[in-house]
Amino acid sequence: MTTPLNVAILAAGQGKRMHSALPKVLHPLAGRPLAAYVIDTVRTLAPRAIVIVVGAGGDSVTAALSTSDLIFVRQDPPVGTGDAARIALAAMPGDGVTLVGLADVPLAPAAALAAIVDHARRGDVGLLTARVPDPNGLGRIVRDAAGGVKAIVEHRDASSAESAINEINTGFIAAPTALLARWVAQLVPHNAQREYYLTDIVAMAVAEGVPVAAQVADDEREVRGVNDRAQLVFAERIIQDRRAKALLEAGTWIADPARIDIRGALSCGRDVRIDVGCVFEGAVTLGDDVDIGPYCVLRDVTIAAGSAILPFSHLHDATVGARCRIGPYARLRPGAALDDEVHVGNFVEIKASTLGRGAKANHLAYIGDATVGRNVNYGAGSITANYDGANKHRTIIGDDVHIGSNCLLVAPLEIGRGATIGGGSTIVEGAPADELTLARARQVSIAGWQRPAKKPKSTK
């Protein structure tokens, strides 16, 4: 039977170098909170308990991350990782093994964490370390003459010789829970920070003859912590590069893998084409032969096969049928649902509306809270006036209707099948099927009328 695993994730840091009111562990990374990545990774290890230690902004961290399998505890005041581990241990079972890690190391690989947990299950202490080109500011792994780990020394407490070491502590450590709890209880703040360092347990283990095994990360970039915005951007580009490569390998055409941002889940059919500067948020599904033009933003969108989204279009919580043409500069807002072969052109906005097969709104128009039938031609400059200042009202437009340019459709309103609305009309009552409806003042020309002239400006 496998020794049970407990996990403690330390998320109490204030993140001062972020210069932000938002707690560091909630800063978005590829569309998700920073800490969510570590939580998801440790879940793959099948722990029986996951304890999150929060501090500054703890209520907002708990609210953002809370799920049924997480236990949240508070560290107040923040006096070091050792104290945080002590608080976490008090909230979890006292047997098995415990993995302690940092919430701000989002790319830590599951295989490496599993390796140090295996060391703990053998009764040892497992450390995840890395060799880095610049160890400045990081805890150093001090080894003996035989190459065994004997201590971790924090940067501020390191001697000149220790500062030259390029193997660093990543913040992940695993040990038998009983041993870890005993060592944590013995910690004292004898360092420059006057904090309780969890890393001091390494020297305690060595003193007791407990083996300390270091698992050196294959790629040091994956175990870098995020302490400032530059480091957050560094992690972002790693994730985006991975996602772009995965799409390329699956057959998606991406104009430039360095200029795509996937901040959620993007699913692509065959022969999908994505041009530069596009952003995908939430859950986006692109069918076969979909073409996404430059600088489009899609959030929670489904697009069926053969449709094209032209440059600079924004789609949010919308559904697009097959062989549609959207944009450029189109905006589909929540609740927009387009059937097959619909055309939505430049500077057209659609919200909470359905458009039937073959409908067209090609220029400078607004359709809100409307049901638009098949083969409707919706003219340039026309809008549905759906809001009376307190309530939304619906417009129903039947199949084969022609709405002329610059029309105002005042909801609630129903326009019958095959009707034609003359350009420039303000429609406030239902329009009958198969008839021309006009609602505009008669044109009048006034003979002899003179345009008022401006007084000449003084030259003084």
C-alpha positions as CSV (number, residue, x, y, z in Angstrom):
1,M,0.0,0.0,0.0
2,T,1.4,3.4,-1.0
3,T,2.3,5.7,1.9
4,P,-0.3,8.5,1.9
5,L,0.8,12.0,0.8
6,N,-0.1,15.4,2.3
7,V,0.8,18.6,0.5
8,A,1.3,22.1,1.9
9,I,1.4,25.0,-0.6
10,L,2.9,28.2,0.8
11,A,0.9,31.2,-0.6
12,A,1.3,33.8,2.2
13,G,3.9,36.0,0.6
14,Q,3.0,39.6,0.2
15,G,4.6,40.0,-3.2
16,K,6.0,43.4,-2.6
17,R,8.0,43.4,-5.8
18,M,4.8,43.1,-7.8
19,H,3.8,46.7,-6.6
20,S,0.2,45.7,-6.8
21,A,-2.9,45.5,-4.5
22,L,-3.6,42.0,-5.9
23,P,-1.9,39.2,-3.9
24,K,1.0,37.8,-5.9
25,V,-0.4,34.3,-6.2
26,L,-3.5,35.6,-7.9
27,H,-1.7,37.4,-10.7
28,P,-2.9,35.9,-14.0
29,L,-0.7,33.6,-15.9
30,A,-2.1,32.5,-19.2
31,G,-5.5,33.5,-18.0
32,R,-5.4,31.7,-14.6
33,P,-4.2,32.6,-11.1
34,L,-0.5,31.9,-10.6
35,A,-1.2,29.5,-7.7
36,A,-3.7,27.4,-9.7
37,Y,-0.8,25.8,-11.7
38,V,0.9,24.5,-8.6
39,I,-2.4,23.2,-7.2
40,D,-3.2,21.4,-10.4
41,T,0.3,19.8,-10.5
42,V,0.2,18.4,-7.0
43,R,-3.3,17.1,-7.6
44,T,-1.7,14.7,-10.2
45,L,0.2,13.1,-7.3
46,A,-3.1,12.0,-5.7
47,P,-2.6,13.6,-2.2
48,R,-5.1,12.9,0.5
49,A,-4.9,16.5,1.8
50,I,-3.8,19.8,0.2
51,V,-3.4,22.7,2.7
52,I,-2.9,26.2,1.3
53,V,-1.2,28.7,3.7
54,V,-2.4,32.2,3.0
55,G,-1.4,35.5,4.5
56,A,-1.7,39.0,3.1
57,G,-5.0,39.2,1.1
58,G,-5.9,35.8,2.4
59,D,-9.6,36.2,2.0
60,S,-9.3,37.1,-1.7
61,V,-6.9,34.2,-2.2
62,T,-9.3,31.8,-0.6
63,A,-12.3,33.1,-2.5
64,A,-10.4,32.8,-5.8
65,L,-8.9,29.3,-5.3
66,S,-11.4,27.6,-3.0
67,T,-12.5,24.0,-4.0
68,S,-13.7,21.1,-2.0
69,D,-10.3,19.4,-1.9
70,L,-8.4,22.4,-0.5
71,I,-7.9,23.4,3.2
72,F,-7.0,27.0,3.8
73,V,-5.1,28.2,6.9
74,R,-3.7,31.6,7.7
75,Q,-0.2,32.7,8.7
76,D,-0.3,36.0,10.6
77,P,2.2,37.5,10.9
78,P,4.4,36.2,8.1
79,V,7.6,35.0,9.9
80,G,9.1,32.6,7.4
81,T,8.5,29.4,5.5
82,G,9.2,27.2,8.6
83,D,6.4,28.9,10.5
84,A,4.1,28.5,7.5
85,A,4.9,24.8,7.3
86,R,4.2,24.4,11.0
87,I,0.7,26.0,10.5
88,A,0.0,23.7,7.6
89,L,1.2,20.6,9.4
90,A,-1.3,21.3,12.2
91,A,-4.2,21.1,9.7
92,M,-3.3,17.8,8.1
93,P,-2.9,14.1,9.2
94,G,0.2,13.4,11.2
95,D,1.3,10.3,9.3
96,G,2.5,9.5,5.8
97,V,4.8,11.9,4.0
98,T,4.4,15.6,3.3
99,L,5.4,17.7,0.3
100,V,5.9,21.4,1.0
101,G,6.1,23.7,-2.0
102,L,5.7,27.3,-3.1
103,A,2.6,28.7,-4.9
104,D,4.8,31.1,-7.0
105,V,6.7,28.4,-8.9
106,P,4.0,27.6,-11.5
107,L,5.9,25.5,-13.9
108,A,7.3,22.9,-11.5
109,P,7.0,19.6,-13.3
110,A,4.9,16.8,-11.8
111,A,7.5,14.1,-12.5
112,A,10.2,16.0,-10.5
113,L,7.8,16.5,-7.5
114,A,6.9,12.8,-7.7
115,A,10.6,11.9,-7.5
116,I,11.2,13.8,-4.3
117,V,8.0,12.4,-2.8
118,D,9.3,8.9,-3.6
119,H,12.5,9.8,-1.6
120,A,10.3,10.8,1.4
121,R,8.4,7.5,1.1
122,R,11.8,5.7,1.5
123,G,12.3,7.6,4.8
124,D,14.7,10.3,3.3
125,V,14.3,14.0,2.7
126,G,13.8,14.9,-0.9
127,L,14.7,18.3,-2.4
128,L,14.0,19.7,-5.8
129,T,17.1,21.7,-6.9
130,A,18.3,23.4,-10.1
131,R,21.6,24.6,-11.5
132,V,21.1,28.2,-12.7
133,P,23.3,30.7,-14.5
134,D,22.6,33.4,-12.0
135,P,21.9,32.3,-8.4
136,N,21.6,35.8,-7.0
137,G,19.0,36.1,-4.3
138,L,18.4,32.3,-4.1
139,G,19.2,29.7,-1.5
140,R,22.3,27.7,-2.2
141,I,22.6,23.9,-2.0
142,V,25.8,23.2,0.0
143,R,27.3,19.7,-0.5
144,D,30.1,17.9,1.3
145,A,33.3,16.5,-0.3
146,A,31.5,13.4,-1.4
147,G,28.7,15.3,-3.1
148,G,26.1,14.7,-0.5
149,V,23.7,17.6,0.5
150,K,24.5,18.9,3.9
151,A,22.6,22.2,4.1
152,I,20.7,25.0,2.4
153,V,22.0,28.5,2.9
154,E,19.9,31.5,2.1
155,H,21.5,34.2,-0.1
156,R,21.6,36.8,2.7
157,D,23.3,34.4,5.0
158,A,25.8,32.9,2.5
159,S,29.5,33.3,2.7
160,S,31.6,34.3,-0.3
161,A,32.3,30.7,-1.1
162,E,28.7,29.7,-0.7
163,S,27.5,32.6,-2.8
164,A,29.5,31.1,-5.7
165,I,27.4,27.9,-5.7
166,N,25.1,27.7,-8.7
167,E,22.8,24.9,-7.4
168,I,19.8,26.5,-5.8
169,N,16.8,25.5,-3.8
170,T,13.5,25.7,-5.7
171,G,11.3,25.7,-2.6
172,F,10.0,22.1,-2.9
173,I,10.9,19.7,-0.1
174,A,9.4,16.3,0.9
175,A,9.9,14.3,4.1
176,P,8.1,11.8,6.4
177,T,5.4,13.9,8.1
178,A,6.4,12.9,11.7
179,L,10.1,13.9,11.1
180,L,9.1,17.1,9.3
181,A,6.8,18.1,12.2
182,R,9.5,17.5,14.8
183,W,12.1,19.4,12.9
184,V,9.8,22.4,12.2
185,A,9.0,22.6,15.9
186,Q,12.8,23.0,16.6
187,L,13.4,25.9,14.2
188,V,14.8,29.1,15.6
189,P,15.1,32.5,13.7
190,H,18.9,32.8,13.8
191,N,19.3,34.5,10.4
192,A,19.5,37.9,8.9
193,Q,15.7,38.0,8.3
194,R,14.8,36.9,11.8
195,E,12.5,34.3,10.2
196,Y,11.9,30.6,10.6
197,Y,13.5,29.0,7.6
198,L,12.1,25.6,6.5
199,T,15.4,25.0,4.7
200,D,17.1,24.7,8.1
201,I,15.6,21.2,8.5
202,V,18.1,19.9,5.9
203,A,21.0,20.4,8.3
204,M,18.8,18.8,11.1
205,A,18.3,15.7,8.9
206,V,22.0,15.5,8.1
207,A,22.8,15.7,11.8
208,E,20.5,12.8,12.6
209,G,21.8,10.7,9.8
210,V,18.7,11.0,7.6
211,P,19.7,10.9,4.0
212,V,18.9,14.0,1.9
213,A,18.4,13.4,-1.8
214,A,18.5,16.2,-4.3
215,Q,16.5,15.9,-7.6
216,V,18.1,18.3,-10.0
217,A,15.5,19.8,-12.4
218,D,16.1,19.0,-16.1
219,D,15.2,22.5,-17.1
220,E,15.9,25.3,-14.6
221,R,13.4,27.6,-16.3
222,E,10.6,25.3,-15.1
223,V,11.4,25.9,-11.4
224,R,12.0,29.6,-11.4
225,G,9.9,31.5,-8.9
226,V,7.7,34.5,-9.8
227,N,8.5,37.5,-7.6
228,D,8.1,40.4,-10.0
229,R,6.3,41.3,-13.2
230,A,9.3,40.5,-15.4
231,Q,9.5,37.0,-14.0
232,L,5.7,36.6,-14.5
233,V,6.1,37.6,-18.2
234,F,9.0,35.1,-18.5
235,A,6.7,32.3,-17.3
236,E,3.9,33.5,-19.5
237,R,6.1,33.2,-22.6
238,I,7.1,29.6,-21.7
239,I,3.5,28.6,-21.4
240,Q,2.5,30.3,-24.6
241,D,5.4,28.8,-26.5
242,R,4.4,25.3,-25.2
243,R,0.7,25.8,-26.3
244,A,1.7,27.2,-29.7
245,K,4.0,24.2,-30.4
246,A,1.3,21.8,-29.3
247,L,-1.1,23.3,-31.8
248,L,1.5,23.3,-34.6
249,E,2.3,19.7,-34.0
250,A,-1.5,18.9,-34.2
251,G,-1.7,20.6,-37.6
252,T,-2.9,24.1,-36.8
253,W,-1.3,26.9,-39.0
254,I,0.0,29.7,-36.8
255,A,1.5,32.7,-38.5
256,D,3.9,33.4,-35.7
257,P,4.1,31.3,-32.5
258,A,5.6,34.2,-30.6
259,R,2.5,36.3,-31.3
260,I,-0.4,34.2,-30.0
261,D,-1.9,34.2,-26.5
262,I,-4.0,31.3,-25.3
263,R,-5.4,32.2,-21.9
264,G,-7.7,29.2,-21.6
265,A,-8.5,26.1,-23.6
266,L,-8.3,26.3,-27.4
267,S,-9.5,23.4,-29.5
268,C,-8.8,23.4,-33.2
269,G,-10.1,21.2,-36.0
270,R,-8.2,20.4,-39.2
271,D,-6.6,23.1,-41.4
272,V,-7.3,25.9,-38.9
273,R,-5.4,29.1,-39.7
274,I,-4.5,31.7,-37.0
275,D,-2.8,34.9,-38.0
276,V,-0.7,37.1,-35.7
277,G,-1.7,38.9,-32.5
278,C,-4.8,36.8,-31.7
279,V,-5.9,36.2,-28.1
280,F,-8.0,33.2,-27.0
281,E,-9.6,33.3,-23.6
282,G,-11.9,30.8,-21.7
283,A,-13.0,27.9,-23.8
284,V,-12.7,28.4,-27.6
285,T,-13.5,25.7,-30.2
286,L,-12.6,26.2,-33.9
287,G,-14.0,23.8,-36.5
288,D,-12.3,22.5,-39.6
289,D,-11.0,25.2,-42.0
290,V,-11.7,28.1,-39.7
291,D,-9.6,31.2,-40.5
292,I,-8.8,33.7,-37.7
293,G,-7.4,37.0,-39.0
294,P,-4.9,39.2,-37.3
295,Y,-5.5,40.8,-33.9
296,C,-8.8,39.1,-33.1
297,V,-9.9,38.4,-29.5
298,L,-12.1,35.4,-28.9
299,R,-13.5,34.4,-25.4
300,D,-15.8,31.5,-24.8
301,V,-16.6,31.1,-28.5
302,T,-17.6,28.2,-30.8
303,I,-17.0,28.6,-34.5
304,A,-18.2,26.0,-37.0
305,A,-16.3,24.7,-40.0
306,G,-15.3,27.0,-42.9
307,S,-16.0,30.3,-41.2
308,A,-13.7,33.3,-41.3
309,I,-13.1,35.9,-38.6
310,L,-11.5,38.9,-40.2
311,P,-9.0,41.2,-38.5
312,F,-9.6,43.1,-35.3
313,S,-12.9,41.4,-34.5
314,H,-14.0,40.7,-30.9
315,L,-16.2,37.7,-30.0
316,H,-17.3,37.0,-26.5
317,D,-19.7,34.2,-25.4
318,A,-20.9,33.7,-28.9
319,T,-21.7,30.9,-31.4
320,V,-20.9,31.1,-35.1
321,G,-22.2,28.7,-37.6
322,A,-20.5,27.2,-40.7
323,R,-19.2,29.2,-43.6
324,C,-19.9,32.6,-41.9
325,R,-17.9,35.7,-42.5
326,I,-17.3,38.0,-39.5
327,G,-15.6,41.4,-39.6
328,P,-13.3,43.1,-39.9
329,Y,-13.9,45.2,-36.8
330,A,-17.0,43.2,-35.8
331,R,-18.1,42.7,-32.2
332,L,-20.2,39.7,-31.1
333,R,-21.3,40.1,-27.5
334,P,-22.7,37.5,-25.1
335,G,-25.7,35.7,-26.4
336,A,-24.9,36.2,-30.1
337,A,-25.8,33.1,-32.0
338,L,-25.3,32.9,-35.8
339,D,-26.6,30.2,-38.1
340,D,-24.7,29.1,-41.2
341,E,-23.6,31.4,-43.9
342,V,-24.2,34.6,-42.0
343,H,-22.2,37.8,-42.9
344,V,-21.4,40.3,-40.2
345,G,-19.3,43.2,-41.5
346,N,-17.2,46.1,-40.3
347,F,-18.3,48.0,-37.2
348,V,-21.3,45.8,-36.6
349,E,-22.2,44.9,-33.0
350,I,-24.5,42.0,-32.1
351,K,-25.7,41.2,-28.6
352,A,-28.2,38.6,-27.2
353,S,-29.5,37.9,-30.7
354,T,-29.9,35.1,-33.2
355,L,-29.4,35.5,-36.9
356,G,-30.8,32.9,-39.3
357,R,-29.1,31.2,-42.1
358,G,-27.8,33.6,-44.8
359,A,-28.6,36.8,-42.9
360,K,-26.4,39.8,-43.6
361,A,-25.5,42.8,-41.6
362,N,-22.5,44.2,-43.4
363,H,-21.9,47.8,-42.3
364,L,-22.1,50.0,-39.2
365,A,-25.1,48.4,-37.4
366,Y,-26.4,47.3,-34.0
367,I,-28.6,44.3,-33.4
368,G,-29.5,43.7,-29.7
369,D,-32.1,41.4,-28.1
370,A,-33.4,40.4,-31.5
371,T,-34.5,37.3,-33.4
372,V,-33.4,37.7,-37.0
373,G,-34.7,35.3,-39.6
374,R,-33.2,33.7,-42.7
375,N,-31.8,35.7,-45.6
376,V,-32.4,39.0,-43.8
377,N,-30.5,42.0,-45.2
378,Y,-29.9,44.5,-42.4
379,G,-28.8,47.9,-43.7
380,A,-25.9,50.1,-42.8
381,G,-26.5,52.4,-39.9
382,S,-29.6,50.6,-38.7
383,I,-30.1,49.7,-35.0
384,T,-32.5,48.0,-32.7
385,A,-33.5,50.3,-29.9
386,N,-33.9,47.6,-27.3
387,Y,-33.5,49.5,-24.0
388,D,-36.0,51.9,-22.5
389,G,-33.7,53.0,-19.6
390,A,-35.0,50.3,-17.3
391,N,-35.9,47.2,-19.3
392,K,-34.7,45.3,-22.4
393,H,-37.2,44.6,-25.2
394,R,-37.1,42.2,-28.1
395,T,-37.3,42.7,-31.8
396,I,-38.4,39.9,-34.1
397,I,-37.5,40.1,-37.8
398,G,-39.0,37.5,-40.1
399,D,-37.3,35.6,-42.9
400,D,-36.4,37.5,-46.1
401,V,-36.8,40.9,-44.6
402,H,-34.9,43.9,-46.0
403,I,-34.0,46.6,-43.5
404,G,-32.9,49.7,-45.3
405,S,-30.0,51.9,-44.3
406,N,-30.2,54.2,-41.2
407,C,-33.4,52.7,-39.8
408,L,-34.4,52.8,-36.1
409,L,-36.4,49.7,-34.9
410,V,-37.9,50.6,-31.6
411,A,-38.6,47.4,-29.5
412,P,-40.8,45.6,-28.7
413,L,-41.4,45.1,-32.4
414,E,-42.2,42.4,-35.0
415,I,-41.5,42.7,-38.7
416,G,-43.3,40.2,-40.8
417,R,-41.8,37.8,-43.3
418,G,-40.7,39.4,-46.6
419,A,-41.2,42.9,-45.4
420,T,-39.1,45.9,-46.6
421,I,-38.4,48.8,-44.4
422,G,-37.5,51.9,-46.3
423,G,-34.2,53.6,-45.5
424,G,-34.2,56.3,-42.8
425,S,-37.4,54.9,-41.2
426,T,-38.2,54.9,-37.5
427,I,-40.4,51.9,-36.9
428,V,-42.4,51.8,-33.7
429,E,-45.2,49.5,-34.7
430,G,-45.3,46.1,-36.3
431,A,-44.6,46.0,-40.1
432,P,-46.8,43.6,-42.1
433,A,-45.3,40.8,-44.2
434,D,-44.5,41.3,-47.8
435,E,-45.1,45.1,-47.8
436,L,-43.0,48.2,-47.9
437,T,-43.1,50.2,-44.7
438,L,-41.9,53.8,-44.5
439,A,-41.8,56.1,-41.5
440,R,-40.1,59.3,-42.4
441,A,-40.9,62.9,-43.0
442,R,-41.6,64.1,-46.6
443,Q,-38.7,65.8,-48.2
444,V,-39.2,69.6,-48.5
445,S,-37.0,72.1,-50.4
446,I,-37.4,75.8,-49.5
447,A,-36.8,78.2,-52.3
448,G,-34.9,81.3,-51.5
449,W,-33.6,80.1,-48.2
450,Q,-30.2,81.6,-47.2
451,R,-27.7,79.9,-45.0
452,P,-26.7,82.2,-42.0
453,A,-23.3,83.8,-42.6
454,K,-20.6,84.2,-40.0
455,K,-19.5,87.7,-39.2
456,P,-16.0,88.4,-40.5
457,K,-13.3,88.2,-37.8
458,S,-11.7,91.5,-36.8
459,T,-8.3,92.1,-38.2
460,K,-7.3,94.4,-35.4
